[in-house]
Amino acid sequence: MEQSSGRIYTTHFILLCLSNAVFSASYNMLIPELPAYLSSMGGADYKGYILALFTLMAGLSRPFSGKLTDTVGRVPVMIFGSLVCVVCSLLYPLVSSVGAFLLLRFFHGFSTGFKPTGTSAYISDLVPYNRRAEAMGMVGLFSTIGLAMGPAIGGFIAARWNIYVMFQVSAVFALLSVVILVGGLRETLPDRQKFRPSLLKISRSEIFEPLVIAPVIVTFLCFLSYGALLTIIPDFSQHLGIHNKGLFFTFFTAASIGIRLLAGKVSDKYGRLPVLKLSAVTMAISLFMLATATTPYMMMLAAIIYGISVGLNSPAVTAWTVDLGNPEFRGRALATMYIAMEAGIGLGAYLSAFIYHNNAAYFPLAFGVMGVATLMAVCYLFLIYDNHRLKVMWRLVHMKAHIKTPFRRWL
């Protein structure tokens, strides 16, 4: 269902935003409390696996979520992702060993491997193409609100009652996401197929969508730094004398929320590339600021600039992926981009931890390496991709080709 005009703030779109907010809050409210919970079982040495295993499964499940999004439907894939959160949240209190906890955490990653893929495909079906990035920005805004509220809600519940009540509330939030999806959204995929086990067979061509190689490269290079920040910012905060280790992410989230809507509208009006170029340059600046930060004020300023860069990047790169991909395989295209995101986060987390190695003297090097990686994205956008695009356009002109697509100004 492709639209070329009309409004985006329909009932279905608003319900999708609400579903995304409560889904995001559901799994994010667990994050601050899980390290201590794992340590209480004797797994203090395995705290780094809490994020790594979750992210790994999210990445591994993307090809399956992409294929099922394009065959079974967008809504069933979103429902499955939310139901995984319900089940896993209810199972956490039942596990009593480190191995069982890590295995459960691994399977919990199915949730973010499925829900965002179905959501992005649904948005691209539902909204006008000339307001696609604005819509992506709005849904991302609600996800970010859930990201910001979730840890605060989880921390309050764990402190006021106990962690087991927090797990139950997390399950309720995820179940609410399911209720919204089941009761309020109609399927947008035409010619849906019934689920059958054979659909879980993934061929090599179904893992990667070559048409979206450009967004994949940019996403991977930019999200290396995000994985690094998630890993070493808490220690860096403590190194600078900041007792609240989540303060960086508070400033980051606030800045990201503030810029998302504007970024989406600008991307729809002037194109994806200008916004992504600005995002990559801004992100590199923030990382080099962190590499030279010696006071909490410098760190928080870098957090604001980094949040702005992510707020610019997210709706533009998602819309760009949909623009370049085959409309018949939107799920595959989006899954490919999300695989690059998960790979970037995971590798960035590993590299930063390896460079830092619990030695504060290596903080500048760790942030500097991430800044260089982001500069590679800048070079790709300004030099390699632009040159390739010009060559293609030149050939098309000489072949008297006519591009029959509403997305030609974004190619």
C-alpha positions as CSV (number, residue, x, y, z in Angstrom):
1,M,0.0,0.0,0.0
2,E,2.0,2.9,-1.3
3,Q,0.8,6.4,-0.7
4,S,1.9,9.6,-2.5
5,S,-0.1,12.1,-0.6
6,G,-2.2,12.6,2.5
7,R,-1.6,12.9,6.2
8,I,0.5,10.6,8.4
9,Y,-1.1,11.2,11.8
10,T,-3.9,8.6,11.3
11,T,-5.3,6.5,14.1
12,H,-3.2,3.5,12.9
13,F,0.0,5.6,13.0
14,I,-0.7,7.0,16.5
15,L,-1.4,3.5,17.8
16,L,1.8,2.3,16.3
17,C,3.7,5.0,18.0
18,L,2.1,4.1,21.4
19,S,2.9,0.4,20.8
20,N,6.5,1.3,20.1
21,A,6.8,3.4,23.3
22,V,5.5,0.7,25.7
23,F,7.6,-1.9,23.9
24,S,10.7,0.1,24.2
25,A,10.0,0.8,27.9
26,S,9.4,-2.9,28.5
27,Y,12.9,-4.1,27.7
28,N,14.8,-1.0,28.6
29,M,13.5,-0.9,32.2
30,L,15.4,-4.1,32.8
31,I,18.8,-2.9,31.7
32,P,20.0,-0.9,34.8
33,E,18.9,-3.8,37.2
34,L,20.1,-6.8,35.3
35,P,23.9,-6.5,36.1
36,A,23.2,-6.6,39.9
37,Y,20.7,-9.4,39.4
38,L,23.3,-11.5,37.5
39,S,25.9,-10.7,40.1
40,S,23.6,-11.9,42.9
41,M,23.7,-15.3,41.1
42,G,27.5,-15.3,41.0
43,G,27.8,-14.0,37.5
44,A,29.6,-10.7,38.1
45,D,32.3,-11.6,35.6
46,Y,29.7,-12.1,32.8
47,K,28.0,-8.7,33.0
48,G,29.3,-7.7,29.6
49,Y,27.3,-10.5,28.1
50,I,24.0,-8.9,29.1
51,L,24.1,-6.5,26.1
52,A,26.3,-8.7,23.8
53,L,24.0,-11.7,23.8
54,F,20.9,-9.7,23.4
55,T,22.4,-7.8,20.5
56,L,23.8,-11.0,18.9
57,M,20.4,-12.7,18.7
58,A,18.8,-9.5,17.4
59,G,21.3,-9.5,14.6
60,L,21.0,-13.2,13.9
61,S,17.2,-13.0,13.7
62,R,17.0,-10.2,11.3
63,P,17.0,-12.3,8.1
64,F,14.1,-14.3,9.4
65,S,12.1,-11.2,10.5
66,G,12.8,-9.6,7.1
67,K,11.5,-12.6,5.2
68,L,8.5,-13.1,7.4
69,T,7.7,-9.4,7.2
70,D,7.5,-9.7,3.4
71,T,5.5,-12.9,3.4
72,V,3.4,-13.5,6.5
73,G,2.9,-9.8,7.2
74,R,4.1,-6.7,9.2
75,V,1.7,-7.0,12.1
76,P,2.4,-10.7,13.0
77,V,6.1,-10.0,13.0
78,M,5.6,-7.0,15.4
79,I,3.3,-9.1,17.6
80,F,5.9,-11.9,17.8
81,G,8.6,-9.5,18.8
82,S,6.4,-8.0,21.7
83,L,5.3,-11.5,22.8
84,V,9.0,-12.5,23.2
85,C,9.3,-9.6,25.7
86,V,6.3,-10.8,27.6
87,V,7.5,-14.4,27.9
88,C,11.2,-13.5,28.8
89,S,10.2,-10.9,31.4
90,L,8.1,-13.6,33.1
91,L,10.9,-16.2,33.0
92,Y,13.7,-14.1,34.5
93,P,12.5,-14.7,38.1
94,L,12.5,-18.4,37.4
95,V,16.1,-18.8,36.4
96,S,18.6,-19.5,39.2
97,S,21.9,-20.2,37.4
98,V,24.2,-17.9,35.4
99,G,24.0,-20.2,32.4
100,A,20.2,-20.2,32.3
101,F,20.1,-16.4,32.7
102,L,22.5,-15.8,29.8
103,L,20.6,-18.3,27.6
104,L,17.3,-16.4,28.4
105,R,19.0,-13.1,27.7
106,F,20.1,-14.5,24.3
107,F,16.6,-15.4,23.3
108,H,15.3,-12.1,24.6
109,G,17.1,-10.6,21.6
110,F,14.4,-12.0,19.3
111,S,12.2,-9.1,20.5
112,T,14.3,-6.3,18.9
113,G,15.2,-8.5,16.0
114,F,11.5,-8.7,15.0
115,K,9.6,-5.7,16.3
116,P,11.6,-2.8,14.6
117,T,11.7,-4.6,11.3
118,G,7.9,-5.1,11.1
119,T,7.4,-1.5,12.4
120,S,9.6,0.2,9.8
121,A,8.0,-1.8,7.0
122,Y,4.5,-1.0,8.2
123,I,5.4,2.7,8.4
124,S,6.7,2.7,4.8
125,D,3.4,1.1,3.7
126,L,1.2,3.4,5.7
127,V,2.6,6.9,5.1
128,P,3.1,9.1,2.0
129,Y,6.6,8.6,0.5
130,N,7.2,12.4,0.6
131,R,6.8,12.4,4.5
132,R,8.5,9.1,5.1
133,A,11.4,10.4,7.2
134,E,9.1,12.6,9.2
135,A,7.1,9.5,10.1
136,M,10.2,7.5,10.9
137,G,11.3,10.3,13.1
138,M,8.0,10.4,15.0
139,V,8.0,6.7,15.7
140,G,11.6,6.9,16.7
141,L,10.7,9.7,19.0
142,F,8.2,7.5,20.9
143,S,10.8,4.7,21.0
144,T,13.3,7.1,22.5
145,I,10.7,8.2,25.1
146,G,10.3,4.6,26.1
147,L,14.1,4.3,26.2
148,A,14.2,7.3,28.6
149,M,11.3,6.3,30.8
150,G,11.9,2.6,31.0
151,P,15.0,2.6,33.2
152,A,13.5,5.3,35.5
153,I,10.3,3.2,35.9
154,G,12.3,0.0,36.4
155,G,14.6,1.5,38.9
156,F,11.7,3.0,40.9
157,I,9.8,-0.2,41.0
158,A,12.9,-2.3,42.0
159,A,13.7,0.2,44.8
160,R,10.1,0.6,46.0
161,W,9.1,-3.1,45.9
162,N,11.6,-5.6,44.4
163,I,13.1,-6.7,41.1
164,Y,10.5,-9.5,40.7
165,V,7.7,-6.9,40.6
166,M,9.8,-5.0,38.0
167,F,9.9,-8.1,35.8
168,Q,6.1,-8.4,36.0
169,V,5.6,-4.8,35.1
170,S,7.9,-5.2,32.2
171,A,5.8,-8.1,31.0
172,V,2.6,-6.0,31.4
173,F,4.1,-3.2,29.2
174,A,5.0,-5.7,26.5
175,L,1.6,-7.2,26.6
176,L,0.0,-3.8,26.3
177,S,2.1,-3.4,23.1
178,V,0.6,-6.6,21.8
179,V,-3.0,-5.5,22.7
180,I,-2.5,-2.3,20.7
181,L,-1.2,-4.2,17.7
182,V,-4.0,-6.8,17.7
183,G,-6.8,-4.4,18.4
184,G,-5.9,-1.4,16.5
185,L,-3.8,-2.1,13.4
186,R,-4.8,-3.6,10.1
187,E,-2.3,-5.5,7.9
188,T,-0.8,-3.5,5.1
189,L,1.0,-6.3,3.2
190,P,-1.0,-7.4,0.1
191,D,-1.1,-11.1,-0.8
192,R,-0.2,-12.4,2.7
193,Q,0.9,-16.0,3.1
194,K,0.1,-18.3,6.0
195,F,3.0,-19.2,8.1
196,R,4.6,-22.5,7.4
197,P,7.9,-23.9,8.6
198,S,9.5,-23.8,5.1
199,L,9.4,-20.0,5.4
200,L,12.1,-20.3,8.0
201,K,14.6,-21.6,5.4
202,I,16.8,-18.6,4.5
203,S,18.7,-18.7,1.3
204,R,21.9,-16.6,0.8
205,S,20.1,-14.0,-1.3
206,E,17.5,-13.5,1.5
207,I,20.1,-12.5,4.1
208,F,21.5,-9.4,2.3
209,E,19.8,-6.8,0.1
210,P,22.5,-5.4,-2.2
211,L,20.4,-2.4,-3.3
212,V,20.8,-0.9,0.2
213,I,24.6,-1.3,0.5
214,A,25.1,2.5,0.9
215,P,22.8,2.8,4.0
216,V,24.4,-0.4,5.4
217,I,27.9,1.1,5.2
218,V,26.9,4.3,6.8
219,T,24.9,2.6,9.5
220,F,27.7,0.2,10.4
221,L,30.4,2.9,10.6
222,C,28.2,5.3,12.6
223,F,26.9,2.7,15.1
224,L,30.3,1.5,16.1
225,S,30.5,4.5,18.3
226,Y,27.1,3.8,19.9
227,G,28.3,0.4,21.1
228,A,31.4,2.0,22.4
229,L,29.5,4.6,24.4
230,L,27.2,2.0,25.9
231,T,30.3,0.1,27.1
232,I,32.7,2.6,28.5
233,I,30.7,5.8,29.2
234,P,29.8,4.5,32.8
235,D,33.4,4.1,33.7
236,F,34.4,7.4,32.0
237,S,31.7,9.2,34.0
238,Q,33.1,7.8,37.2
239,H,36.6,8.8,36.0
240,L,35.5,12.4,35.7
241,G,33.8,12.4,39.1
242,I,30.2,12.0,37.9
243,H,28.3,9.8,40.4
244,N,25.2,9.3,38.2
245,K,26.6,7.1,35.5
246,G,23.4,7.5,33.4
247,L,23.6,11.3,33.2
248,F,25.4,11.2,29.8
249,F,22.5,9.2,28.4
250,T,20.0,11.6,29.8
251,F,21.5,14.5,28.0
252,F,22.0,12.4,24.9
253,T,18.4,11.2,24.9
254,A,17.0,14.7,25.4
255,A,19.0,16.1,22.5
256,S,18.0,13.2,20.3
257,I,14.3,13.7,21.1
258,G,14.5,17.4,20.4
259,I,16.0,17.0,16.9
260,R,14.2,14.0,15.4
261,L,11.0,15.7,14.1
262,L,12.9,18.5,12.5
263,A,15.4,16.1,11.0
264,G,12.7,14.0,9.4
265,K,11.0,17.0,7.8
266,V,14.4,18.3,6.5
267,S,15.2,14.9,5.1
268,D,11.9,14.7,3.2
269,K,12.3,18.2,1.8
270,Y,16.0,18.4,0.9
271,G,17.0,14.7,0.6
272,R,18.6,12.0,2.8
273,L,22.2,12.7,1.9
274,P,22.6,16.3,3.2
275,V,21.1,15.2,6.6
276,L,23.3,12.1,6.8
277,K,26.4,14.1,5.9
278,L,25.6,16.6,8.7
279,S,24.9,13.8,11.1
280,A,28.2,12.0,10.4
281,V,30.3,15.2,10.7
282,T,28.5,16.1,14.0
283,M,29.0,12.7,15.4
284,A,32.7,12.7,14.6
285,I,33.0,16.1,16.4
286,S,31.3,14.8,19.5
287,L,33.6,11.8,19.7
288,F,36.7,13.8,19.4
289,M,35.3,16.1,22.1
290,L,34.9,13.1,24.3
291,A,38.5,12.1,23.6
292,T,39.7,15.4,24.9
293,A,37.1,15.9,27.7
294,T,38.6,16.6,31.1
295,T,35.5,18.0,32.9
296,P,31.9,16.8,33.3
297,Y,30.8,19.9,31.4
298,M,32.8,19.0,28.3
299,M,31.4,15.5,28.6
300,M,27.8,16.7,28.7
301,L,28.3,19.0,25.8
302,A,29.6,16.1,23.8
303,A,26.5,14.1,24.9
304,I,24.2,16.8,23.5
305,I,26.1,17.0,20.2
306,Y,26.1,13.2,19.9
307,G,22.4,13.0,20.6
308,I,21.8,15.6,17.9
309,S,23.8,13.5,15.4
310,V,21.9,10.3,16.2
311,G,18.6,12.2,16.0
312,L,19.6,13.3,12.6
313,N,20.8,9.9,11.4
314,S,18.1,7.5,12.5
315,P,15.0,8.7,10.5
316,A,17.1,9.7,7.5
317,V,19.0,6.4,7.1
318,T,15.8,4.3,7.7
319,A,13.9,6.2,5.1
320,W,16.9,6.0,2.7
321,T,16.9,2.3,3.1
322,V,13.3,2.1,2.1
323,D,13.8,4.5,-0.8
324,L,16.6,2.4,-2.3
325,G,15.2,-1.1,-1.6
326,N,12.8,-3.1,-3.7
327,P,9.2,-2.3,-2.5
328,E,8.4,-6.0,-2.7
329,F,11.2,-6.8,-0.3
330,R,11.1,-3.9,2.2
331,G,11.4,-6.3,5.1
332,R,14.6,-7.7,3.7
333,A,16.0,-4.2,3.0
334,L,15.3,-3.0,6.5
335,A,16.6,-6.2,8.1
336,T,19.8,-5.8,6.2
337,M,20.2,-2.3,7.6
338,Y,19.4,-3.4,11.1
339,I,22.0,-6.2,10.8
340,A,24.6,-3.6,10.0
341,M,23.4,-1.6,13.1
342,E,23.6,-4.6,15.4
343,A,27.1,-5.5,14.0
344,G,28.3,-2.0,14.5
345,I,27.0,-1.8,18.1
346,G,28.5,-5.2,18.9
347,L,31.9,-4.6,17.3
348,G,32.1,-1.1,18.8
349,A,31.4,-2.5,22.2
350,Y,34.1,-5.1,21.8
351,L,36.7,-2.8,20.3
352,S,36.2,-0.1,22.9
353,A,36.5,-2.5,25.8
354,F,39.6,-4.0,24.3
355,I,41.3,-0.6,23.8
356,Y,40.2,0.7,27.2
357,H,41.1,-2.5,29.1
358,N,40.1,-0.9,32.4
359,N,42.8,1.7,32.1
360,A,41.7,5.3,32.2
361,A,44.7,6.4,30.3
362,Y,43.2,4.7,27.2
363,F,39.9,6.6,27.2
364,P,41.1,9.2,24.6
365,L,42.3,6.4,22.3
366,A,39.1,4.5,22.5
367,F,37.0,7.6,21.7
368,G,39.5,8.7,19.1
369,V,39.3,5.3,17.2
370,M,35.5,5.6,17.2
371,G,35.8,9.2,15.8
372,V,38.1,7.9,13.0
373,A,35.5,5.2,12.1
374,T,32.8,7.9,11.9
375,L,35.1,10.0,9.7
376,M,35.2,7.0,7.4
377,A,31.4,7.4,7.0
378,V,32.0,11.1,6.3
379,C,34.5,10.2,3.5
380,Y,32.2,7.6,2.1
381,L,29.2,10.0,1.8
382,F,31.2,13.0,0.5
383,L,33.6,11.2,-1.8
384,I,32.8,7.6,-2.7
385,Y,29.0,7.6,-2.8
386,D,28.7,11.0,-4.4
387,N,31.2,10.0,-7.1
388,H,29.4,6.7,-7.8
389,R,26.1,8.6,-8.0
390,L,27.4,11.1,-10.5
391,K,28.9,8.4,-12.7
392,V,25.5,6.5,-12.7
393,M,23.6,9.7,-13.5
394,W,26.0,10.5,-16.3
395,R,25.5,7.1,-17.9
396,L,21.8,7.4,-17.6
397,V,21.8,10.7,-19.3
398,H,23.8,9.4,-22.2
399,M,21.6,6.4,-22.5
400,K,18.6,8.8,-22.5
401,A,17.2,6.8,-19.6
402,H,14.2,7.9,-17.6
403,I,14.0,7.1,-13.9
404,K,10.3,6.4,-13.1
405,T,10.4,6.7,-9.4
406,P,9.3,9.3,-6.9
407,F,12.6,8.7,-5.0
408,R,15.0,9.8,-7.8
409,R,16.1,13.0,-6.0
410,W,17.3,10.8,-3.0
411,L,19.3,8.3,-5.1
